[in-house]
């Protein structure tokens, strides 16, 4: 977020926290993109702040509660306040448990796979109304079809992305793999290494599709530890996911830090993948 918007978002989080009895005098920015993730001190709560028009707090809060009850590895809501979204001054804030980082640099592939398998098992126990993965590819195609929405994208790159999304959407459907509820974006940036084990965050991206679609967001080594993976389907999903996230970086409204630089880098990976190389999305 730009400076003025970020300041307003932080002020809303601090004000709401204080009204709920959480001592909050300082808000440290942990992540800044379309949402702001803040560590509030001295209460040591984690606040996620989204523009009111873009928030889906009720979905994420309900999923977190139900998955926690099912024993799935997800970050918990802050138990000190009622579990819901709080609106103020055009922002919606949710409060979560803050987990101190461990000394490790990440979750090892085997542990990552076990956590994702447990999350998938938990999601299967829920009746989750969620969009199909094809809707995500469709949104990317709509961006590409409107040059005014992606004005900085060169014609040859637009053609590469459009062709990849169309070809691989057909190919993935043709595999005929069963659909199930998925995290939607279980990349390393959405997996916390905590003292109690790995925990997934950012449940607003839940969708339905084959488990290979989720594995496509994880580091390549993870799939070797996940049972029953269709390797051909996984390769197609990896390339499709790469095309989707690359398209998002060229959206004129994208606020991801260094978006065009990443978009250019990922276009190079996509060309290599379409030429026969296996893509590593690496998109945290």
C-alpha positions as CSV (number, residue, x, y, z in Angstrom):
1,X,0.0,0.0,0.0
2,X,1.1,3.5,-0.5
3,X,2.1,5.6,2.5
4,X,-1.2,7.4,3.3
5,X,-3.3,4.2,2.8
6,X,-1.0,2.2,5.0
7,X,-1.1,4.8,7.7
8,X,-4.9,4.7,7.7
9,X,-4.9,0.9,7.7
10,X,-2.6,0.9,10.7
11,X,-4.6,3.5,12.5
12,X,-7.8,1.4,12.0
13,X,-6.1,-1.7,13.4
14,X,-4.7,0.1,16.4
15,X,-8.1,1.8,17.1
16,X,-10.1,-1.5,16.9
17,X,-7.6,-3.4,19.0
18,X,-7.8,-0.8,21.7
19,X,-11.6,-0.9,21.6
20,X,-11.4,-4.6,22.2
21,X,-9.2,-4.3,25.2
22,X,-6.0,-5.3,23.4
23,X,-3.1,-3.0,24.4
24,X,-1.8,-1.8,21.1
25,X,0.5,1.2,20.8
26,X,2.7,0.1,17.9
27,X,2.0,-1.7,14.6
28,X,4.9,-3.4,12.9
29,X,4.4,-4.2,9.2
30,X,5.1,-7.9,8.5
31,X,3.7,-8.0,5.0
32,X,2.5,-5.3,2.6
33,X,0.6,-6.0,-0.6
34,X,-3.1,-5.9,-1.3
35,X,-3.5,-6.4,2.4
36,X,-1.5,-5.2,5.4
37,X,-0.3,-7.8,8.0
38,X,0.7,-6.1,11.3
39,X,2.1,-7.2,14.5
40,X,0.5,-5.2,17.3
41,X,2.5,-4.5,20.4
42,X,2.6,-4.8,23.4
43,X,-0.5,-7.2,23.1
44,X,1.5,-9.3,20.5
45,X,-1.5,-9.9,18.2
46,X,-1.4,-10.3,14.5
47,X,-3.8,-8.1,12.5
48,X,-4.7,-8.6,8.9
49,X,-6.2,-5.4,7.4
50,X,-8.0,-5.3,4.0
51,X,-9.9,-2.6,2.2
52,X,-13.6,-3.0,3.0
53,X,-14.5,-3.5,-0.7
54,X,-12.0,-6.4,-1.1
55,X,-12.3,-8.3,2.1
56,X,-13.7,-11.8,2.6
57,X,-13.0,-11.9,6.3
58,X,-16.2,-13.9,7.2
59,X,-15.0,-16.7,4.9
60,X,-11.5,-16.8,6.2
61,X,-12.6,-16.6,9.9
62,X,-15.2,-19.4,9.5
63,X,-12.7,-21.7,7.7
64,X,-10.0,-21.1,10.3
65,X,-12.4,-22.0,13.1
66,X,-13.7,-25.2,11.4
67,X,-10.3,-26.4,10.3
68,X,-8.8,-25.8,13.8
69,X,-11.7,-27.9,15.2
70,X,-10.9,-30.6,12.7
71,X,-7.2,-30.7,13.7
72,X,-5.9,-29.2,10.5
73,X,-2.6,-27.3,10.6
74,X,-3.8,-23.7,10.3
75,X,-2.9,-20.6,12.2
76,X,-5.4,-19.8,15.0
77,X,-7.5,-16.7,15.5
78,X,-6.6,-14.6,18.5
79,X,-8.6,-16.2,21.4
80,X,-8.8,-12.9,23.3
81,X,-11.4,-11.3,20.9
82,X,-14.6,-12.6,19.3
83,X,-13.8,-14.3,16.0
84,X,-15.0,-12.0,13.2
85,X,-14.0,-9.1,11.0
86,X,-14.1,-5.6,12.4
87,X,-14.9,-2.7,10.1
88,X,-13.7,0.9,10.6
89,X,-13.0,3.8,8.3
90,X,-13.2,1.7,5.1
91,X,-11.0,-1.2,6.5
92,X,-11.8,-4.6,7.8
93,X,-9.5,-6.1,10.4
94,X,-9.2,-9.7,11.6
95,X,-7.1,-10.7,14.6
96,X,-4.9,-13.8,14.7
97,X,-2.4,-15.5,17.0
98,X,1.2,-14.2,16.4
99,X,3.7,-17.1,16.2
100,X,7.3,-16.3,17.0
101,X,9.6,-17.5,14.1
102,X,11.6,-20.6,14.7
103,X,15.4,-20.7,14.2
104,X,14.9,-22.8,11.0
105,X,14.8,-21.1,7.6
106,X,11.7,-23.0,6.5
107,X,9.7,-26.2,6.5
108,X,11.6,-29.3,5.1
109,X,9.9,-30.9,2.1
110,X,8.7,-34.0,4.0
111,X,7.1,-31.9,6.8
112,X,5.7,-29.5,4.2
113,X,4.0,-32.5,2.4
114,X,2.6,-34.0,5.6
115,X,1.2,-30.6,6.6
116,X,-0.5,-30.1,3.2
117,X,-1.8,-33.7,3.3
118,X,-3.3,-33.0,6.7
119,X,-4.8,-29.7,5.5
120,X,-6.4,-31.5,2.5
121,X,-7.8,-34.2,4.8
122,X,-9.3,-31.5,7.1
123,X,-10.8,-29.6,4.1
124,X,-12.5,-32.8,2.9
125,X,-14.4,-33.0,6.1
126,X,-16.0,-29.6,5.4
127,X,-18.8,-28.6,3.1
128,X,-16.9,-25.7,1.6
129,X,-18.6,-23.5,-1.0
130,X,-15.5,-22.5,-3.1
131,X,-14.8,-21.5,-6.7
132,X,-13.2,-24.0,-9.0
133,X,-9.6,-23.5,-10.0
134,X,-10.8,-22.8,-13.6
135,X,-12.2,-19.5,-12.4
136,X,-8.7,-18.3,-11.5
137,X,-7.5,-19.1,-15.0
138,X,-10.5,-17.4,-16.4
139,X,-9.8,-14.2,-14.5
140,X,-6.3,-14.2,-15.8
141,X,-7.6,-14.7,-19.4
142,X,-10.0,-11.7,-18.9
143,X,-7.0,-9.5,-17.9
144,X,-5.1,-10.5,-21.0
145,X,-8.1,-9.9,-23.3
146,X,-8.4,-6.3,-22.1
147,X,-5.3,-4.3,-23.1
148,X,-6.3,-1.4,-20.9
149,X,-6.1,-3.6,-17.9
150,X,-2.6,-4.9,-18.8
151,X,-1.2,-2.0,-20.8
152,X,2.5,-2.7,-20.1
153,X,2.4,-6.2,-21.5
154,X,4.0,-6.8,-24.9
155,X,2.0,-8.5,-27.6
156,X,4.2,-11.6,-27.8
157,X,4.1,-12.0,-24.1
158,X,0.3,-11.6,-24.1
159,X,0.0,-14.3,-26.7
160,X,2.3,-16.6,-24.7
161,X,0.3,-16.2,-21.6
162,X,-3.1,-16.5,-23.4
163,X,-2.0,-19.7,-25.3
164,X,-0.6,-21.3,-22.1
165,X,-3.7,-20.7,-20.0
166,X,-6.0,-22.0,-22.7
167,X,-4.0,-25.0,-23.6
168,X,-3.2,-26.1,-20.1
169,X,-6.8,-25.5,-18.8
170,X,-8.0,-28.0,-21.4
171,X,-5.1,-30.4,-20.6
172,X,-5.7,-30.3,-16.8
173,X,-9.4,-31.0,-17.3
174,X,-8.6,-33.9,-19.6
175,X,-6.6,-35.6,-16.9
176,X,-9.9,-36.3,-15.2
177,X,-8.5,-36.2,-11.7
178,X,-11.0,-35.8,-8.8
179,X,-11.7,-32.4,-7.4
180,X,-11.6,-31.6,-3.7
181,X,-11.3,-28.4,-1.5
182,X,-7.8,-26.9,-1.7
183,X,-5.9,-24.1,0.0
184,X,-5.5,-22.5,-3.4
185,X,-2.1,-20.9,-2.8
186,X,-0.1,-23.0,-0.3
187,X,3.3,-21.5,-1.3
188,X,6.1,-21.1,1.2
189,X,4.9,-17.5,2.1
190,X,1.7,-19.0,3.4
191,X,3.3,-21.7,5.6
192,X,4.6,-20.7,9.0
193,X,7.4,-22.7,10.7
194,X,6.3,-22.6,14.3
195,X,7.5,-24.4,17.5
196,X,4.3,-26.5,17.3
197,X,4.9,-27.4,13.7
198,X,4.0,-25.9,10.3
199,X,0.8,-23.9,10.0
200,X,-0.9,-22.6,6.9
201,X,-2.3,-19.1,6.7
202,X,-4.3,-17.0,4.2
203,X,-7.4,-19.2,3.8
204,X,-9.2,-16.7,1.6
205,X,-7.7,-18.4,-1.5
206,X,-9.6,-21.7,-1.0
207,X,-10.8,-23.3,-4.2
208,X,-11.6,-26.7,-5.6
209,X,-9.5,-28.9,-7.9
210,X,-7.0,-31.8,-7.9
211,X,-4.4,-31.9,-5.2
212,X,-1.8,-31.4,-7.8
213,X,-3.0,-27.8,-8.2
214,X,-2.1,-27.1,-4.6
215,X,1.2,-28.9,-5.0
216,X,2.0,-26.7,-8.0
217,X,2.5,-23.8,-5.6
218,X,4.9,-25.7,-3.3
219,X,8.6,-26.2,-3.9
220,X,9.3,-29.1,-6.3
221,X,10.8,-31.3,-3.6
222,X,7.5,-31.4,-1.7
223,X,5.7,-33.5,-4.2
224,X,8.1,-36.4,-3.8
225,X,6.7,-36.8,-0.2
226,X,3.0,-36.5,-1.1
227,X,1.3,-39.8,-1.8
228,X,-0.3,-40.6,-5.1
229,X,0.8,-37.6,-7.2
230,X,0.1,-37.7,-10.9
231,X,3.4,-36.3,-12.2
232,X,2.1,-35.3,-15.7
233,X,-0.8,-33.5,-14.1
234,X,1.5,-31.8,-11.7
235,X,3.7,-30.5,-14.5
236,X,0.7,-29.1,-16.3
237,X,-0.5,-27.5,-13.1
238,X,2.9,-25.9,-12.3
239,X,3.0,-24.3,-15.7
240,X,-0.6,-23.1,-15.5
241,X,0.0,-21.6,-12.0
242,X,3.1,-19.9,-13.3
243,X,1.1,-18.3,-16.2
244,X,-1.6,-17.1,-13.8
245,X,0.7,-15.4,-11.3
246,X,2.7,-13.9,-14.1
247,X,-0.4,-12.4,-15.6
248,X,-1.3,-10.9,-12.2
249,X,2.0,-9.0,-12.1
250,X,1.0,-7.2,-15.3
251,X,-2.4,-6.1,-14.0
252,X,-2.3,-2.3,-13.9
253,X,-3.9,-2.4,-10.4
254,X,-1.4,-5.0,-9.0
255,X,0.3,-3.7,-5.9
256,X,2.7,-6.6,-5.3
257,X,6.2,-5.1,-4.6
258,X,8.4,-5.3,-7.7
259,X,5.6,-6.7,-9.7
260,X,6.9,-5.9,-13.2
261,X,10.4,-7.1,-12.4
262,X,8.9,-10.4,-11.2
263,X,6.6,-10.5,-14.2
264,X,9.5,-10.2,-16.6
265,X,11.5,-12.9,-14.7
266,X,8.5,-15.3,-14.7
267,X,7.9,-14.8,-18.4
268,X,11.4,-16.1,-19.0
269,X,10.6,-19.2,-16.8
270,X,7.3,-19.7,-18.7
271,X,9.1,-19.6,-22.1
272,X,11.5,-22.2,-20.8
273,X,8.7,-24.4,-19.5
274,X,6.8,-24.2,-22.8
275,X,10.0,-25.1,-24.5
276,X,10.2,-28.4,-22.6
277,X,11.8,-27.3,-19.2
278,X,10.0,-28.0,-16.0
279,X,8.9,-24.7,-14.2
280,X,9.7,-23.9,-10.7
281,X,7.1,-21.3,-9.8
282,X,8.9,-20.0,-6.7
283,X,6.1,-17.6,-6.1
284,X,5.9,-16.7,-2.5
